């Protein structure tokens, strides 16, 4: 039997996909070096023949095989994916967790992440970043500024052949947003000013909540960028969402960068207690409620507004947090629009799974979406997360006008160039 046929909930690239709390994929087993050292492997690789060793068990790691002899290695042949560039009338938005990126990191890490932005993600218009650290990373000396980190990243993207992005962010208060101690991780926006403009509106800081106001009959942010409900206890020791107002081809798009609290403290899928208690869900449910309230505020001012929620939600497409965000079909979780075998951006304990999400308001009808697999399945990673991208056509706020505008854009795109 082919190994792919024997896999529980197989992914399109040779992994096993975590698709529900009742589908833990119990056939997985960890393999570690015993007296024989197995070859470093990617998802989809195979060891043919007998792999023999002692089986151990822990509540945290489940069953583990300590190898005495290893079968013959055979590559599964997966390679990093690439997406195509956005068309002239499409706004491309990416979410990418860059795993504790600080100015003190080796240049090689910046170069790899930058190459991915340019070569694998086709230099998107907006990049929502998670886990940007302050200028001196884990050094715990009160530094919260991250301008050196952003500058080093933007310069690396230019060196890789990409555009010179601008960035927008808000420095967190020291030691308040969780993550690696001293690192002061935060979410942020990169954007290409040749393709999309950022509406700068003063007033945003670490503690002032952004609100939605009406300007000329349409929704606008009181501050851009601005933090969503930062004093809410839901965000204790966690990243506060960052809202930004963008303009693309005359249309406003609200993008919110997110990084919800981690799964630390949850019981293991392999542990003594079944079904495991997922205690961290409580905070993420509260965070989703706060974020959903912001979306509802935008829509109450202007129901035709374009809203994009992007980032590391740290939870699955079938979780209570995502159910809260998508209730009533106000926003659509795009990972759930893919075939089941493609719904993943992260691999943990052998389970391919979804932690990162892009959600768009349901009035955005024209879009192309994908997870670009460049990290999570590979032993050699620039980050532990795969980026996701949506290429969307923002709504004018009127469905009938949209049809006419999109038709005209399509015609213009196909006209011969002089």
Kinemage of the C-alpha trace (Angstrom):
@kinemage 1
@onewidth
@group {chain A} dominant
@subgroup {mainchain}
@vectorlist {calphas} color= white
{ca unk a 1} P 0.000 0.000 0.000
{ca unk a 2} L 1.264 3.513 -0.815
{ca unk a 3} L 2.077 5.488 2.348
{ca unk a 4} L -0.263 8.287 1.239
{ca unk a 5} L -3.203 5.859 1.040
{ca unk a 6} L -2.469 4.666 4.587
{ca unk a 7} L -2.402 8.186 6.079
{ca unk a 8} L -5.285 9.432 8.206
{ca unk a 9} L -6.801 12.609 6.737
{ca unk a 10} L -4.000 12.960 4.155
{ca unk a 11} L -2.903 16.386 3.003
{ca unk a 12} L -2.203 17.124 -0.635
{ca unk a 13} L 1.549 16.968 0.051
{ca unk a 14} L 1.949 13.817 2.120
{ca unk a 15} L 1.062 14.885 5.648
{ca unk a 16} L -1.834 14.124 7.976
{ca unk a 17} L -4.357 16.883 8.572
{ca unk a 18} L -6.012 17.793 11.884
{ca unk a 19} L -9.587 18.473 10.832
{ca unk a 20} L -11.565 18.227 14.072
{ca unk a 21} L -11.338 17.603 17.805
{ca unk a 22} L -12.663 14.106 17.147
{ca unk a 23} L -9.985 13.408 14.524
{ca unk a 24} L -6.612 13.471 16.355
{ca unk a 25} L -4.921 11.182 13.803
{ca unk a 26} L -3.887 8.601 16.379
{ca unk a 27} L -1.675 6.723 13.917
{ca unk a 28} L 1.141 9.273 14.327
{ca unk a 29} L 4.289 8.342 16.234
{ca unk a 30} L 7.374 10.429 16.979
{ca unk a 31} L 10.755 9.087 15.973
{ca unk a 32} L 13.976 10.128 17.699
{ca unk a 33} L 17.584 9.043 17.491
{ca unk a 34} L 18.489 6.038 19.611
{ca unk a 35} L 21.534 3.992 18.721
{ca unk a 36} L 20.740 4.741 15.069
{ca unk a 37} L 20.252 8.270 13.773
{ca unk a 38} L 17.379 8.776 11.301
{ca unk a 39} L 17.897 11.152 8.398
{ca unk a 40} L 16.413 14.613 8.711
{ca unk a 41} L 13.136 14.475 6.808
{ca unk a 42} L 10.396 16.665 5.382
{ca unk a 43} L 6.684 15.961 5.393
{ca unk a 44} L 5.976 13.289 2.796
{ca unk a 45} L 9.384 11.613 2.981
{ca unk a 46} L 9.411 7.841 3.549
{ca unk a 47} L 11.656 5.294 5.276
{ca unk a 48} L 11.158 2.043 3.386
{ca unk a 49} L 11.605 -1.289 5.077
{ca unk a 50} L 11.891 -1.836 8.832
{ca unk a 51} L 12.592 0.954 11.303
{ca unk a 52} L 13.150 -0.717 14.665
{ca unk a 53} L 13.533 0.610 18.198
{ca unk a 54} L 12.101 0.931 21.686
{ca unk a 55} L 8.745 2.630 22.123
{ca unk a 56} L 8.433 5.168 24.936
{ca unk a 57} L 5.427 7.130 26.172
{ca unk a 58} L 4.994 10.498 27.890
{ca unk a 59} L 1.865 12.506 28.594
{ca unk a 60} L 3.383 15.449 26.727
{ca unk a 61} L 4.792 13.773 23.637
{ca unk a 62} L 2.756 10.614 23.234
{ca unk a 63} L 4.422 7.544 21.787
{ca unk a 64} L 8.037 7.913 20.639
{ca unk a 65} L 10.216 5.392 18.824
{ca unk a 66} L 13.904 5.518 19.795
{ca unk a 67} L 15.571 4.005 16.742
{ca unk a 68} L 17.966 1.057 16.773
{ca unk a 69} L 17.862 0.660 13.001
{ca unk a 70} L 16.331 2.819 10.302
{ca unk a 71} L 14.719 1.956 6.974
{ca unk a 72} L 15.921 3.239 3.634
{ca unk a 73} L 15.177 6.926 3.185
{ca unk a 74} L 13.199 8.070 0.133
{ca unk a 75} L 12.365 11.711 -0.546
{ca unk a 76} L 8.728 12.629 -1.017
{ca unk a 77} L 9.830 15.367 -3.380
{ca unk a 78} L 7.939 18.357 -1.995
{ca unk a 79} L 9.325 21.793 -2.856
{ca unk a 80} L 8.447 25.289 -1.587
{ca unk a 81} L 5.426 26.750 -3.327
{ca unk a 82} L 5.134 30.047 -5.197
{ca unk a 83} L 2.088 32.190 -5.846
{ca unk a 84} L 1.436 34.375 -8.856
{ca unk a 85} L 1.465 38.168 -8.722
{ca unk a 86} L -1.715 40.110 -8.103
{ca unk a 87} L -3.422 41.523 -11.169
{ca unk a 88} L -3.616 45.284 -11.543
{ca unk a 89} L -7.107 45.437 -10.030
{ca unk a 90} L -6.422 43.011 -7.167
{ca unk a 91} L -5.208 44.010 -3.709
{ca unk a 92} L -2.933 41.304 -2.341
{ca unk a 93} L -2.776 40.844 1.439
{ca unk a 94} L -0.458 38.358 3.164
{ca unk a 95} L -0.233 37.185 6.755
{ca unk a 96} L 3.175 35.910 7.867
{ca unk a 97} L 4.405 34.962 11.340
{ca unk a 98} L 8.154 35.618 11.096
{ca unk a 99} L 8.986 33.881 14.403
{ca unk a 100} L 10.623 36.366 16.768
{ca unk a 101} L 12.315 38.554 14.171
{ca unk a 102} L 14.666 41.080 15.782
{ca unk a 103} L 17.372 43.364 14.459
{ca unk a 104} L 19.882 41.255 16.382
{ca unk a 105} L 19.103 38.156 14.276
{ca unk a 106} L 21.671 37.027 11.739
{ca unk a 107} L 21.387 38.633 8.326
{ca unk a 108} L 20.732 35.173 6.890
{ca unk a 109} L 17.322 34.998 8.562
{ca unk a 110} L 16.318 38.372 7.147
{ca unk a 111} L 17.544 37.347 3.703
{ca unk a 112} L 15.515 34.117 3.722
{ca unk a 113} L 12.341 35.835 4.878
{ca unk a 114} L 12.873 38.612 2.330
{ca unk a 115} L 13.450 36.141 -0.498
{ca unk a 116} L 10.150 34.481 0.388
{ca unk a 117} L 8.303 37.810 0.240
{ca unk a 118} L 9.688 38.526 -3.221
{ca unk a 119} L 10.017 35.109 -4.844
{ca unk a 120} L 7.344 32.959 -3.186
{ca unk a 121} L 4.742 35.634 -2.407
{ca unk a 122} L 5.335 37.829 -5.482
{ca unk a 123} L 5.877 41.066 -3.509
{ca unk a 124} L 2.344 41.473 -2.127
{ca unk a 125} L 0.746 44.867 -1.590
{ca unk a 126} L 0.201 44.480 2.169
{ca unk a 127} L 2.055 42.142 4.521
{ca unk a 128} L 0.572 41.574 7.969
{ca unk a 129} L 3.430 40.533 10.235
{ca unk a 130} L 3.362 38.712 13.554
{ca unk a 131} L 6.210 38.268 16.051
{ca unk a 132} L 8.227 41.347 15.193
{ca unk a 133} L 10.494 41.930 18.184
{ca unk a 134} L 12.032 45.147 19.438
{ca unk a 135} L 15.449 46.349 18.308
{ca unk a 136} L 17.502 44.207 20.696
{ca unk a 137} L 15.281 41.131 20.785
{ca unk a 138} L 15.306 39.108 23.991
{ca unk a 139} L 17.604 41.542 25.807
{ca unk a 140} L 15.380 42.710 28.640
{ca unk a 141} L 16.370 46.360 29.128
{ca unk a 142} L 13.103 48.237 28.566
{ca unk a 143} L 13.563 48.761 24.826
{ca unk a 144} L 10.270 48.645 22.924
{ca unk a 145} L 11.131 50.423 19.648
{ca unk a 146} L 11.462 48.178 16.593
{ca unk a 147} L 12.560 50.625 13.894
{ca unk a 148} L 15.901 48.850 13.424
{ca unk a 149} L 14.105 45.519 12.950
{ca unk a 150} L 11.787 46.957 10.304
{ca unk a 151} L 14.601 48.793 8.522
{ca unk a 152} L 16.723 45.652 8.319
{ca unk a 153} L 13.794 43.646 6.949
{ca unk a 154} L 12.757 46.256 4.381
{ca unk a 155} L 16.360 46.645 3.202
{ca unk a 156} L 16.618 42.867 2.799
{ca unk a 157} L 13.457 42.834 0.673
{ca unk a 158} L 14.883 45.540 -1.590
{ca unk a 159} L 18.145 43.583 -1.879
{ca unk a 160} L 16.093 40.518 -2.894
{ca unk a 161} L 14.560 42.497 -5.768
{ca unk a 162} L 11.347 43.621 -4.106
{ca unk a 163} L 9.790 47.050 -3.564
{ca unk a 164} L 10.779 49.383 -0.763
{ca unk a 165} L 7.955 48.769 1.657
{ca unk a 166} L 6.838 51.245 4.273
{ca unk a 167} L 5.674 50.055 7.679
{ca unk a 168} L 3.108 51.035 10.252
{ca unk a 169} L 2.904 49.720 13.822
{ca unk a 170} L 2.499 50.800 17.447
{ca unk a 171} L 5.136 50.005 20.045
{ca unk a 172} L 3.664 47.961 22.914
{ca unk a 173} L 4.193 48.824 26.529
{ca unk a 174} L 7.173 46.988 27.951
{ca unk a 175} L 6.475 43.380 29.024
{ca unk a 176} L 2.720 43.542 28.456
{ca unk a 177} L 2.103 41.603 25.246
{ca unk a 178} L 3.545 38.163 25.960
{ca unk a 179} L 5.957 36.204 23.817
{ca unk a 180} L 9.654 35.687 24.439
{ca unk a 181} L 10.669 37.629 27.582
{ca unk a 182} L 12.301 40.934 26.657
{ca unk a 183} L 11.281 40.680 23.001
{ca unk a 184} L 8.094 42.784 23.121
{ca unk a 185} L 6.605 41.096 20.056
{ca unk a 186} L 3.968 42.987 18.112
{ca unk a 187} L 1.919 42.862 14.916
{ca unk a 188} L 2.589 45.300 12.088
{ca unk a 189} L 1.901 46.237 8.475
{ca unk a 190} L 4.272 46.438 5.543
{ca unk a 191} L 2.792 47.993 2.404
{ca unk a 192} L 3.989 48.896 -1.073
{ca unk a 193} L 3.241 52.610 -1.580
{ca unk a 194} L 3.439 52.195 -5.358
{ca unk a 195} L 0.327 50.018 -5.212
{ca unk a 196} L -1.646 50.954 -2.104
{ca unk a 197} L -1.733 53.945 0.232
{ca unk a 198} L -2.039 54.016 3.989
{ca unk a 199} L -4.365 56.559 5.598
{ca unk a 200} L -2.353 58.038 8.450
{ca unk a 201} L -4.550 59.489 11.157
{ca unk a 202} L -2.934 60.600 14.431
{ca unk a 203} L -3.981 59.457 17.872
{ca unk a 204} L -3.021 55.796 17.981
{ca unk a 205} L -0.820 54.596 20.837
{ca unk a 206} L -0.402 51.541 23.047
{ca unk a 207} L -3.332 52.313 25.337
{ca unk a 208} L -5.837 54.376 23.325
{ca unk a 209} L -8.637 52.333 21.730
{ca unk a 210} L -9.432 52.954 18.085
{ca unk a 211} L -13.056 53.625 17.211
{ca unk a 212} L -15.051 53.827 14.004
{ca unk a 213} L -16.439 57.171 12.858
{ca unk a 214} L -18.457 58.290 9.867
{ca unk a 215} L -16.787 60.545 7.302
{ca unk a 216} L -18.674 61.600 4.174
{ca unk a 217} L -21.165 58.821 4.790
{ca unk a 218} L -18.538 56.080 4.996
{ca unk a 219} L -16.696 54.342 7.833
{ca unk a 220} L -13.280 55.611 8.916
{ca unk a 221} L -10.920 54.929 11.810
{ca unk a 222} L -10.522 57.496 14.591
{ca unk a 223} L -6.790 56.734 14.464
{ca unk a 224} L -4.819 54.843 11.833
{ca unk a 225} L -3.039 52.744 12.844
{ca unk a 226} L -4.927 52.137 16.071
{ca unk a 227} L -5.234 49.349 18.607
{ca unk a 228} L -8.540 47.595 19.215
{ca unk a 229} L -9.835 47.727 22.794
{ca unk a 230} L -6.328 47.455 24.342
{ca unk a 231} L -7.522 47.712 27.963
{ca unk a 232} L -9.828 44.724 27.598
{ca unk a 233} L -8.616 41.905 29.915
{ca unk a 234} L -8.912 39.578 26.930
{ca unk a 235} L -5.597 41.000 25.726
{ca unk a 236} L -3.676 40.536 28.992
{ca unk a 237} L -0.174 39.252 28.187
{ca unk a 238} L -1.194 39.043 24.541
{ca unk a 239} L -0.901 41.081 21.394
{ca unk a 240} L -3.505 43.763 20.814
{ca unk a 241} L -5.022 43.812 17.305
{ca unk a 242} L -3.832 46.645 15.069
{ca unk a 243} L -6.323 48.272 12.692
{ca unk a 244} L -5.162 50.140 9.621
{ca unk a 245} L -7.042 52.063 6.942
{ca unk a 246} L -5.829 51.539 3.379
{ca unk a 247} L -6.837 53.032 0.023
{ca unk a 248} L -6.703 50.946 -3.150
{ca unk a 249} L -7.995 52.264 -6.465
{ca unk a 250} L -10.102 54.798 -4.559
{ca unk a 251} L -11.705 52.210 -2.281
{ca unk a 252} L -11.151 51.924 1.472
{ca unk a 253} L -10.038 48.626 2.954
{ca unk a 254} L -9.749 48.097 6.718
{ca unk a 255} L -7.064 45.559 7.564
{ca unk a 256} L -6.662 44.230 11.107
{ca unk a 257} L -3.431 42.488 12.159
{ca unk a 258} L -3.890 39.829 14.837
{ca unk a 259} L -1.891 37.480 17.046
{ca unk a 260} L -4.105 35.769 19.621
{ca unk a 261} L -2.791 34.069 22.763
{ca unk a 262} L -0.968 30.759 22.402
{ca unk a 263} L -2.114 27.251 23.287
{ca unk a 264} L 0.206 27.060 26.311
{ca unk a 265} L -1.363 25.124 29.183
{ca unk a 266} L -3.640 22.930 27.056
{ca unk a 267} L -3.633 19.215 27.753
{ca unk a 268} L -1.939 17.044 25.144
{ca unk a 269} L -3.785 15.141 22.439
{ca unk a 270} L -1.845 12.092 23.681
{ca unk a 271} L -2.341 12.653 27.416
{ca unk a 272} L -4.065 10.729 30.154
{ca unk a 273} L -7.229 12.800 29.929
{ca unk a 274} L -9.416 12.315 26.903
{ca unk a 275} L -10.867 14.490 25.514
{ca unk a 276} L -8.060 16.907 26.539
{ca unk a 277} L -8.959 20.185 28.236
{ca unk a 278} L -8.121 23.203 26.051
{ca unk a 279} L -7.947 25.859 28.752
{ca unk a 280} L -6.326 28.453 26.479
{ca unk a 281} L -9.497 28.579 24.367
{ca unk a 282} L -11.197 30.709 27.009
{ca unk a 283} L -8.957 33.712 26.378
{ca unk a 284} L -9.067 33.337 22.612
{ca unk a 285} L -12.865 33.208 22.732
{ca unk a 286} L -12.835 36.496 24.648
{ca unk a 287} L -10.383 37.954 22.133
{ca unk a 288} L -12.600 36.868 19.248
{ca unk a 289} L -15.564 38.544 20.941
{ca unk a 290} L -13.638 41.824 21.186
{ca unk a 291} L -12.491 41.616 17.571
{ca unk a 292} L -15.968 40.735 16.368
{ca unk a 293} L -17.347 43.786 18.213
{ca unk a 294} L -14.964 45.950 16.178
{ca unk a 295} L -16.101 44.368 12.911
{ca unk a 296} L -19.726 44.950 13.921
{ca unk a 297} L -18.897 48.571 14.698
{ca unk a 298} L -17.442 49.056 11.224
{ca unk a 299} L -20.444 47.424 9.597
{ca unk a 300} L -22.931 49.418 11.668
{ca unk a 301} L -21.441 52.622 10.272
{ca unk a 302} L -21.173 51.329 6.710
{ca unk a 303} L -22.380 47.833 5.892
{ca unk a 304} L -20.556 47.979 2.550
{ca unk a 305} L -17.124 48.381 4.157
{ca unk a 306} L -14.260 46.121 3.105
{ca unk a 307} L -12.752 44.375 6.137
{ca unk a 308} L -9.799 41.971 6.213
{ca unk a 309} L -8.814 40.186 9.435
{ca unk a 310} L -5.430 38.510 9.128
{ca unk a 311} L -2.896 36.907 11.406
{ca unk a 312} L -1.972 34.104 13.751
{ca unk a 313} L -5.239 33.356 15.537
{ca unk a 314} L -3.542 30.388 17.238
{ca unk a 315} L -6.639 28.297 16.751
{ca unk a 316} L -8.309 25.947 14.329
{ca unk a 317} L -10.978 26.610 11.712
{ca unk a 318} L -13.401 24.525 13.832
{ca unk a 319} L -12.626 26.360 17.108
{ca unk a 320} L -14.970 28.491 19.244
{ca unk a 321} L -12.899 31.591 18.407
{ca unk a 322} L -13.441 31.220 14.667
{ca unk a 323} L -17.109 30.367 15.235
{ca unk a 324} L -17.496 33.676 17.097
{ca unk a 325} L -15.856 35.655 14.311
{ca unk a 326} L -17.870 34.054 11.508
{ca unk a 327} L -21.270 33.923 13.237
{ca unk a 328} L -23.964 35.448 11.059
{ca unk a 329} L -21.707 35.336 7.988
{ca unk a 330} L -20.316 38.808 8.608
{ca unk a 331} L -16.854 37.550 7.664
{ca unk a 332} L -15.685 34.436 5.818
{ca unk a 333} L -12.776 32.318 7.066
{ca unk a 334} L -10.935 31.653 3.829
{ca unk a 335} L -9.098 28.514 4.976
{ca unk a 336} L -12.485 26.781 5.058
{ca unk a 337} L -13.037 27.568 1.359
{ca unk a 338} L -10.116 25.289 0.413
{ca unk a 339} L -10.417 21.529 -0.086
{ca unk a 340} L -9.984 19.769 3.271
{ca unk a 341} L -6.604 18.338 2.228
{ca unk a 342} L -5.202 21.874 1.829
{ca unk a 343} L -6.365 23.440 5.113
{ca unk a 344} L -3.125 23.876 7.028
{ca unk a 345} L -0.319 26.369 7.617
{ca unk a 346} L 1.553 24.780 10.519
{ca unk a 347} L 2.767 21.326 11.590
{ca unk a 348} L 2.821 20.285 15.251
{ca unk a 349} L 3.642 16.783 16.497
{ca unk a 350} L 3.090 15.498 12.974
{ca unk a 351} L -0.352 17.055 12.574
{ca unk a 352} L -0.726 19.554 9.737
{ca unk a 353} L -3.137 22.164 11.056
{ca unk a 354} L -4.462 25.692 10.759
{ca unk a 355} L -3.417 28.401 13.201
{ca unk a 356} L -3.156 31.319 10.775
{ca unk a 357} L -6.225 32.807 9.143
{ca unk a 358} L -7.401 35.427 6.707
{ca unk a 359} L -11.050 36.382 7.071
{ca unk a 360} L -12.772 38.835 4.745
{ca unk a 361} L -16.108 40.611 4.978
{ca unk a 362} L -18.792 38.715 3.130
{ca unk a 363} L -19.497 41.597 0.734
{ca unk a 364} L -16.108 40.927 -0.932
{ca unk a 365} L -17.153 38.443 -3.601
{ca unk a 366} L -14.153 38.393 -5.918
{ca unk a 367} L -10.971 36.946 -4.481
{ca unk a 368} L -8.249 34.325 -4.919
{ca unk a 369} L -6.796 32.746 -1.808
{ca unk a 370} L -4.071 30.264 -0.971
{ca unk a 371} L -1.723 29.012 1.718
{ca unk a 372} L 1.817 29.128 0.338
{ca unk a 373} L 3.684 26.144 1.797
{ca unk a 374} L 7.310 27.185 2.238
{ca unk a 375} L 8.185 26.442 5.880
{ca unk a 376} L 5.989 24.234 8.018
{ca unk a 377} L 6.562 20.983 6.106
{ca unk a 378} L 10.333 21.387 5.896
{ca unk a 379} L 13.077 20.514 8.374
{ca unk a 380} L 14.960 23.639 7.242
{ca unk a 381} L 12.700 26.612 7.997
{ca unk a 382} L 12.901 30.400 7.973
{ca unk a 383} L 9.808 30.386 10.228
{ca unk a 384} L 7.582 27.696 11.691
{ca unk a 385} L 4.512 29.124 9.925
{ca unk a 386} L 3.481 29.182 6.276
{ca unk a 387} L 2.232 32.513 4.916
{ca unk a 388} L -1.237 32.932 3.428
{ca unk a 389} L -2.320 35.309 0.681
{ca unk a 390} L -5.590 36.703 -0.604
{ca unk a 391} L -5.867 38.686 -3.826
{ca unk a 392} L -9.159 40.511 -3.617
{ca unk a 393} L -11.174 43.099 -5.457
{ca unk a 394} L -12.503 45.557 -2.885
{ca unk a 395} L -16.184 46.349 -3.079
{ca unk a 396} L -17.432 49.825 -3.896
{ca unk a 397} L -20.083 49.308 -1.215
{ca unk a 398} L -22.822 48.630 -3.774
{ca unk a 399} L -23.219 45.196 -5.374
{ca unk a 400} L -24.684 46.537 -8.621
{ca unk a 401} L -21.943 49.140 -8.983
{ca unk a 402} L -19.383 46.427 -8.266
{ca unk a 403} L -20.556 44.452 -11.293
{ca unk a 404} L -20.094 47.443 -13.585
{ca unk a 405} L -16.743 48.474 -12.109
{ca unk a 406} L -15.328 44.954 -12.217
{ca unk a 407} L -16.480 44.514 -15.824
{ca unk a 408} L -14.766 47.755 -16.817
{ca unk a 409} L -11.583 46.749 -14.986
{ca unk a 410} L -11.589 43.398 -16.768
{ca unk a 411} L -11.982 45.082 -20.158
{ca unk a 412} L -9.197 47.568 -19.473
{ca unk a 413} L -6.844 44.824 -18.330
{ca unk a 414} L -7.235 42.984 -21.636
{ca unk a 415} L -6.765 45.999 -23.885
{ca unk a 416} L -3.547 45.852 -25.921
{ca unk a 417} L -0.706 47.891 -24.446
{ca unk a 418} L 0.931 50.583 -26.624
